């Protein structure tokens, strides 16, 4: 049964993350290098404080271009109203949240600390693997 697959089972470990004081251009470089559309922002204790997406980066680039000063820090552009999911959530719940909220990835948090990020791609891969094991 798909509900038996937990986020912990399908999320990548050791996600790319930034600190609030990370230079925006460096963050963009790393997102591109790792082929990611977003990364978590954590404090010095690994506690999730935000999410930086490609859209946030574009906003930063455009606002900076108006003032001939592209750049700044991640803190200036990250989204601080971040939805997260726990590691024991089942992938059905996560898939529904992706569909209903239009999200592409969710931080996985336990006791406030970032454990990983789960994406639509990760959920699809887990469902495919389950179906293949189940003989479908």
VMD Tcl script that draws the C-alpha trace (Angstrom):
set ca {
  {0.00 0.00 0.00}
  {1.36 3.41 -0.99}
  {0.60 4.87 2.44}
  {3.33 2.63 3.82}
  {5.96 4.65 1.96}
  {7.14 7.48 4.18}
  {8.90 10.66 3.19}
  {11.97 9.43 5.07}
  {12.15 6.51 2.60}
  {12.25 8.59 -0.56}
  {13.85 11.94 0.29}
  {17.43 12.67 -0.68}
  {19.74 13.10 2.30}
  {22.15 16.02 2.71}
  {20.26 18.61 0.67}
  {21.84 21.77 -0.60}
  {21.07 24.54 1.88}
  {22.08 28.12 2.38}
  {22.58 30.43 5.31}
  {20.74 33.76 5.35}
  {24.00 35.64 4.80}
  {24.95 33.66 1.67}
  {25.60 35.92 -1.30}
  {22.67 35.74 -3.74}
  {24.94 35.28 -6.76}
  {26.68 32.35 -5.04}
  {23.30 30.81 -4.22}
  {22.23 31.13 -7.87}
  {25.48 29.54 -8.99}
  {24.91 26.56 -6.67}
  {21.26 26.11 -7.65}
  {22.31 26.01 -11.31}
  {25.26 23.70 -10.62}
  {23.06 21.22 -8.72}
  {20.15 21.62 -11.15}
  {17.73 22.55 -8.37}
  {14.75 24.88 -8.46}
  {14.98 25.70 -4.73}
  {17.01 25.12 -1.59}
  {16.34 25.47 2.11}
  {17.79 28.27 4.20}
  {18.90 27.27 7.69}
  {20.41 28.98 10.70}
  {23.68 27.98 12.38}
  {21.89 25.11 14.18}
  {20.33 23.64 11.03}
  {16.89 25.02 11.86}
  {14.80 25.82 8.79}
  {14.26 29.58 8.44}
  {13.30 29.91 4.79}
  {13.36 28.66 1.24}
  {15.09 30.24 -1.74}
  {13.54 29.42 -5.11}
  {14.42 30.26 -8.68}
  {11.57 32.77 -8.59}
  {13.08 34.45 -5.54}
  {16.42 34.63 -7.35}
  {14.80 36.15 -10.43}
  {13.07 38.71 -8.22}
  {16.43 39.58 -6.68}
  {18.09 39.91 -10.05}
  {15.32 42.10 -11.47}
  {15.04 44.38 -8.46}
  {18.80 44.81 -8.42}
  {18.91 45.60 -12.12}
  {16.70 48.65 -11.54}
  {19.39 50.08 -9.28}
  {22.41 48.81 -11.24}
  {23.30 46.77 -8.18}
  {22.55 43.09 -8.68}
  {23.17 40.96 -5.64}
  {22.65 41.05 -1.92}
  {22.10 38.15 0.40}
  {19.73 35.22 0.43}
  {17.95 36.77 3.45}
  {16.70 39.66 1.32}
  {14.84 37.40 -1.12}
  {14.04 34.07 0.58}
  {10.50 33.07 1.45}
  {10.09 32.78 5.22}
  {6.53 31.43 5.15}
  {7.63 27.91 4.32}
  {5.47 24.81 4.42}
  {7.30 21.72 5.57}
  {6.56 18.06 6.12}
  {7.70 15.57 8.71}
  {9.76 12.49 7.84}
  {6.93 10.12 8.83}
  {4.35 11.67 6.48}
  {3.20 9.24 3.82}
  {3.79 10.01 0.16}
  {0.05 10.14 -0.58}
  {-0.27 13.12 1.78}
  {2.77 14.76 0.21}
  {1.49 14.17 -3.33}
  {-1.82 15.79 -2.36}
  {0.02 18.78 -0.92}
  {2.02 19.12 -4.14}
  {-1.17 19.06 -6.20}
  {-3.24 21.34 -3.96}
  {-0.50 23.86 -3.19}
  {1.27 23.95 -6.54}
  {4.57 23.25 -4.79}
  {7.44 21.36 -6.39}
  {9.38 20.48 -3.26}
  {8.91 20.58 0.50}
  {11.52 20.76 3.25}
  {11.50 17.74 5.55}
  {11.81 18.92 9.13}
  {12.02 17.15 12.47}
  {12.16 19.17 15.70}
  {12.67 22.28 13.58}
  {15.85 20.95 11.97}
  {16.17 20.33 8.25}
  {16.54 16.66 7.35}
  {16.08 16.90 3.60}
  {13.89 18.12 0.79}
  {11.31 15.96 -0.95}
  {10.26 16.79 -4.49}
  {7.56 15.74 -6.90}
  {10.26 13.80 -8.72}
  {11.12 11.87 -5.53}
  {7.46 10.95 -4.96}
  {7.00 9.82 -8.56}
  {10.15 7.70 -8.34}
  {8.90 6.07 -5.11}
  {5.48 5.32 -6.62}
  {7.08 3.82 -9.72}
  {9.39 1.62 -7.61}
  {6.42 0.50 -5.49}
  {4.38 -0.38 -8.58}
  {7.28 -2.37 -10.06}
  {7.76 -4.32 -6.81}
  {4.03 -4.94 -6.67}
  {4.09 -6.31 -10.24}
  {2.02 -3.57 -11.83}
}
mol new
graphics top color blue
foreach p $ca { graphics top sphere $p radius 0.5 }
foreach p [lrange $ca 0 end-1] q [lrange $ca 1 end] { graphics top cylinder $p $q radius 0.2 }
display resetview
